[in-house]
Amino acid sequence: MTNLQQPRRSALYMPASNERAIAKSRSLDCDVVILDLEDAVAPDAKAGARANAVQAVAEGGFGSREVVVRVNAADTPYWAEDVAALAGSSGAVLIPKVGHPDQIAAAAAVLPGRPIWAMIETCEGVLNLSAIAASAKTLPLAVLVIGANDLAKEMGCRLGASRRPLWGALGTAVIAARAHGLGILDAVYNDIADEAGFEAECREGADFGFDGKTLIHPKQIEICNRAFSPSPDEIAWARLVVETFDRPENASVNALRIEGRMVERLHLEPAKRALSRA
């Protein structure tokens, strides 16, 4: 089970082939750095990117940022070399195109003791979400990551300003993650220049219940962090809920009225989570 208290509002993909980008990521205000060996790296740069990722993880210097390496898919010629290089490293490994729990088991077998993050970006993966998430009971699965571009391509759907064709998959993914104590990250937003559209999609992801969003450019970090952080009003309300239930006279009370609103004890945990994120 993953640490759900750890902030993962913004998870920035950085091409591991770009040493300057890796160095820059150590000073950015993102919560997670994903060193990418897959989509962002050309075939002739794979070997160099692999070496850079291993070296960057070994050197550290990322502060409180969580560092994850995204490897190439198991059905590519790069998989074996990726996992062999990372076997002696540390930190989480992001596996692309996970469609079945067996792929989590296969990754865990060659990367013992490592947290596994799984990308849900195929129709098979969406159909098997329950089984994939449930594998966390016996395997080191920690986080689900949505890959909307590949999923939309496989579905043949049209994605415009609204992601309506994916709403079912997005909601199901969040439910599966929460049912099994996993973290979950929303997909990237492709139009770097469209800040308004990006902010709207961040807020939509937060409304769905995602912990945060994967990013493709540093300029997206600030908007993303803000969208996935509790607002001042939300923080004030969460503090009031916690303080009210913590009063001795309310120790055995399951529901009470706070500022005219009926609040149940089940709302206490989300309130505490909001305060920890704040």
C-alpha positions as CSV (number, residue, x, y, z in Angstrom):
1,M,0.0,0.0,0.0
2,T,1.4,3.4,-0.9
3,N,1.8,6.4,1.3
4,L,-1.3,8.5,0.5
5,Q,-0.1,11.3,2.7
6,Q,2.9,12.0,0.4
7,P,2.0,14.9,-2.0
8,R,1.9,13.9,-5.6
9,R,0.1,17.0,-7.0
10,S,2.5,17.5,-9.9
11,A,4.5,14.7,-11.5
12,L,6.8,16.0,-14.3
13,Y,8.1,13.8,-17.1
14,M,11.7,14.6,-17.9
15,P,13.5,12.9,-20.8
16,A,16.4,11.0,-19.3
17,S,18.4,11.6,-22.5
18,N,18.6,15.3,-21.5
19,E,21.1,15.8,-18.7
20,R,20.4,19.5,-18.4
21,A,16.7,18.8,-17.9
22,I,17.5,16.3,-15.2
23,A,19.7,18.8,-13.5
24,K,17.0,21.5,-13.7
25,S,14.4,19.1,-12.2
26,R,16.2,19.2,-8.9
27,S,15.2,22.8,-8.4
28,L,11.7,22.7,-9.7
29,D,8.6,22.9,-7.5
30,C,7.1,19.6,-8.6
31,D,6.3,16.8,-6.2
32,V,7.5,14.0,-8.4
33,V,10.1,13.8,-11.1
34,I,9.6,11.0,-13.7
35,L,12.8,10.2,-15.6
36,D,11.5,9.0,-18.9
37,L,13.1,6.2,-20.9
38,E,10.1,5.7,-23.1
39,D,8.1,8.2,-25.2
40,A,10.4,11.2,-24.7
41,V,13.5,9.3,-25.8
42,A,14.4,8.4,-29.4
43,P,15.5,4.9,-30.2
44,D,19.2,5.9,-30.8
45,A,19.2,7.7,-27.4
46,K,17.8,4.9,-25.2
47,A,21.2,3.6,-24.0
48,G,22.4,7.0,-23.0
49,A,19.1,7.9,-21.3
50,R,19.2,4.6,-19.3
51,A,22.7,5.4,-18.0
52,N,21.7,9.0,-17.2
53,A,18.7,7.8,-15.2
54,V,20.7,5.4,-13.1
55,Q,23.3,8.0,-12.4
56,A,20.8,10.6,-11.5
57,V,19.0,8.3,-9.0
58,A,22.4,7.4,-7.5
59,E,23.5,11.0,-7.2
60,G,20.2,12.1,-5.6
61,G,19.9,15.8,-4.9
62,F,16.2,15.9,-5.6
63,G,15.3,17.0,-2.0
64,S,11.7,16.0,-1.1
65,R,10.8,15.2,-4.6
66,E,9.8,11.6,-5.3
67,V,11.9,10.2,-8.2
68,V,10.5,7.6,-10.5
69,V,11.9,6.0,-13.7
70,R,9.6,5.1,-16.5
71,V,10.9,2.2,-18.5
72,N,10.0,1.0,-21.9
73,A,7.2,-1.5,-22.2
74,A,7.8,-5.3,-21.8
75,D,7.1,-6.0,-25.4
76,T,9.9,-3.7,-26.7
77,P,13.5,-4.6,-27.3
78,Y,14.5,-2.1,-24.6
79,W,12.7,-3.6,-21.6
80,A,15.3,-6.2,-20.6
81,E,18.2,-3.7,-20.7
82,D,16.1,-1.1,-18.8
83,V,15.2,-3.4,-15.9
84,A,18.7,-4.9,-15.8
85,A,20.2,-1.4,-15.4
86,L,17.7,-0.4,-12.7
87,A,18.0,-3.6,-10.8
88,G,20.7,-2.3,-8.6
89,S,19.2,1.2,-8.3
90,S,16.5,2.5,-6.0
91,G,13.1,4.2,-6.1
92,A,9.9,3.5,-8.0
93,V,9.6,2.2,-11.5
94,L,6.8,3.2,-13.8
95,I,5.6,0.4,-16.2
96,P,3.8,1.4,-19.4
97,K,0.8,-0.2,-20.9
98,V,-0.2,-2.4,-18.0
99,G,-3.2,-4.5,-19.1
100,H,-3.1,-7.4,-16.6
101,P,-1.8,-8.1,-13.1
102,D,0.7,-10.6,-14.5
103,Q,2.6,-7.6,-15.8
104,I,3.0,-6.3,-12.3
105,A,4.2,-9.6,-11.1
106,A,6.7,-9.9,-13.9
107,A,8.1,-6.4,-13.1
108,A,8.3,-7.2,-9.4
109,A,10.2,-10.4,-10.1
110,V,13.0,-8.6,-12.0
111,L,12.9,-5.5,-9.7
112,P,12.6,-7.0,-6.2
113,G,11.8,-4.6,-3.4
114,R,10.9,-1.7,-5.7
115,P,7.6,0.2,-5.7
116,I,5.8,-0.4,-9.0
117,W,3.7,2.3,-10.7
118,A,1.4,1.1,-13.4
119,M,0.3,3.1,-16.5
120,I,-3.4,2.5,-17.4
121,E,-3.4,3.5,-21.1
122,T,-5.0,0.6,-23.0
123,C,-8.6,-0.8,-23.3
124,E,-7.4,-4.0,-21.7
125,G,-6.0,-2.1,-18.7
126,V,-9.3,-0.3,-18.2
127,L,-11.3,-3.5,-18.3
128,N,-8.9,-5.1,-15.8
129,L,-8.6,-2.2,-13.4
130,S,-10.1,-4.0,-10.5
131,A,-7.7,-7.0,-10.8
132,I,-4.7,-4.8,-11.4
133,A,-5.4,-2.6,-8.4
134,A,-6.2,-5.7,-6.2
135,S,-2.7,-7.1,-7.0
136,A,-1.4,-4.5,-4.5
137,K,-2.4,-7.0,-1.8
138,T,0.5,-9.3,-2.7
139,L,2.7,-7.2,-5.1
140,P,4.5,-3.8,-4.6
141,L,2.0,-1.8,-6.7
142,A,1.8,1.7,-5.3
143,V,0.4,4.1,-7.9
144,L,-1.8,4.1,-11.0
145,V,-1.1,6.6,-13.8
146,I,-3.5,7.4,-16.5
147,G,-2.2,7.6,-20.1
148,A,-5.0,9.3,-22.0
149,N,-3.2,9.8,-25.3
150,D,-2.7,6.1,-25.9
151,L,-6.1,5.1,-24.5
152,A,-7.9,7.6,-26.7
153,K,-5.9,6.3,-29.7
154,E,-6.9,2.7,-29.0
155,M,-10.5,3.6,-28.3
156,G,-10.7,5.7,-31.5
157,C,-12.5,8.4,-29.6
158,R,-12.3,12.2,-30.2
159,L,-10.9,14.3,-27.4
160,G,-11.7,18.0,-27.5
161,A,-12.0,20.5,-24.8
162,S,-14.0,17.9,-22.8
163,R,-12.6,14.5,-22.0
164,R,-16.2,13.1,-21.9
165,P,-15.3,9.9,-23.8
166,L,-12.9,9.0,-21.0
167,W,-15.0,10.0,-18.0
168,G,-16.0,6.4,-17.4
169,A,-12.4,5.2,-17.5
170,L,-11.2,8.0,-15.3
171,G,-13.9,7.4,-12.6
172,T,-13.4,3.7,-12.7
173,A,-9.6,4.2,-12.2
174,V,-10.0,6.4,-9.2
175,I,-12.5,4.0,-7.6
176,A,-10.1,1.0,-8.2
177,A,-7.2,3.0,-6.7
178,R,-9.2,4.0,-3.6
179,A,-10.6,0.5,-3.1
180,H,-7.0,-0.8,-2.7
181,G,-5.2,2.0,-1.1
182,L,-3.3,3.2,-4.1
183,G,-2.2,6.6,-5.3
184,I,-3.5,7.8,-8.7
185,L,-2.4,10.4,-11.1
186,D,-4.3,12.0,-14.0
187,A,-2.9,12.1,-17.6
188,V,-0.9,14.8,-19.3
189,Y,-2.3,17.9,-21.0
190,N,-0.8,18.3,-24.5
191,D,-1.3,22.0,-25.3
192,I,1.5,23.7,-23.3
193,A,0.4,27.2,-24.4
194,D,-3.3,26.7,-23.3
195,E,-3.0,27.6,-19.6
196,A,-6.8,28.1,-19.2
197,G,-7.5,24.7,-20.7
198,F,-4.9,23.1,-18.6
199,E,-6.2,24.7,-15.4
200,A,-9.7,23.5,-16.2
201,E,-8.5,19.9,-16.8
202,C,-6.5,20.0,-13.5
203,R,-9.6,21.1,-11.6
204,E,-11.6,18.4,-13.4
205,G,-9.0,15.8,-12.3
206,A,-9.1,17.1,-8.7
207,D,-12.9,16.9,-8.8
208,F,-12.6,13.2,-9.9
209,G,-10.4,12.5,-6.9
210,F,-7.0,12.2,-8.5
211,D,-4.0,12.9,-6.2
212,G,-2.4,15.0,-9.0
213,K,-1.5,15.2,-12.6
214,T,1.4,14.1,-14.9
215,L,3.0,17.1,-16.7
216,I,5.1,17.6,-19.8
217,H,6.5,21.0,-19.1
218,P,7.8,23.0,-16.1
219,K,5.5,25.9,-16.8
220,Q,2.5,23.7,-15.9
221,I,3.8,23.0,-12.3
222,E,2.4,26.1,-10.5
223,I,-1.1,25.8,-11.9
224,C,-1.2,22.1,-11.2
225,N,0.0,22.5,-7.6
226,R,-2.6,25.1,-6.9
227,A,-5.4,23.0,-8.4
228,F,-4.6,19.9,-6.4
229,S,-4.0,21.8,-3.1
230,P,-6.8,22.6,-0.7
231,S,-8.0,26.2,-0.9
232,P,-7.9,28.5,2.1
233,D,-11.7,28.0,2.6
234,E,-11.2,24.2,2.4
235,I,-8.4,24.3,4.9
236,A,-10.4,26.4,7.4
237,W,-13.4,24.1,7.1
238,A,-11.2,21.0,7.5
239,R,-9.6,22.5,10.6
240,L,-13.0,23.3,12.1
241,V,-14.3,19.7,11.4
242,V,-11.2,18.2,13.1
243,E,-11.3,20.5,16.1
244,T,-15.1,19.9,16.6
245,F,-14.8,16.1,16.6
246,D,-11.7,16.3,18.8
247,R,-13.6,17.9,21.6
248,P,-14.1,15.5,24.6
249,E,-17.9,16.0,24.6
250,N,-18.0,14.8,20.9
251,A,-15.8,11.7,21.4
252,S,-18.8,9.3,20.9
253,V,-20.8,11.5,18.5
254,N,-21.1,10.2,14.9
255,A,-22.9,13.2,13.5
256,L,-23.2,16.8,14.5
257,R,-24.0,20.2,13.2
258,I,-21.2,22.6,12.3
259,E,-22.1,26.1,11.1
260,G,-25.5,24.9,10.0
261,R,-24.2,21.8,8.1
262,M,-24.7,18.2,9.1
263,V,-21.3,16.6,9.3
264,E,-20.7,12.9,10.0
265,R,-17.6,11.2,11.5
266,L,-16.9,9.8,8.0
267,H,-16.0,13.3,7.0
268,L,-13.2,13.5,9.6
269,E,-10.7,11.4,7.7
270,P,-10.9,13.6,4.5
271,A,-10.6,16.7,6.6
272,K,-7.4,15.4,8.2
273,R,-6.1,14.4,4.8
274,A,-6.8,18.0,3.5
275,L,-4.9,19.4,6.5
276,S,-1.9,17.1,5.9
277,R,-1.8,18.1,2.2
278,A,-2.0,21.8,3.1
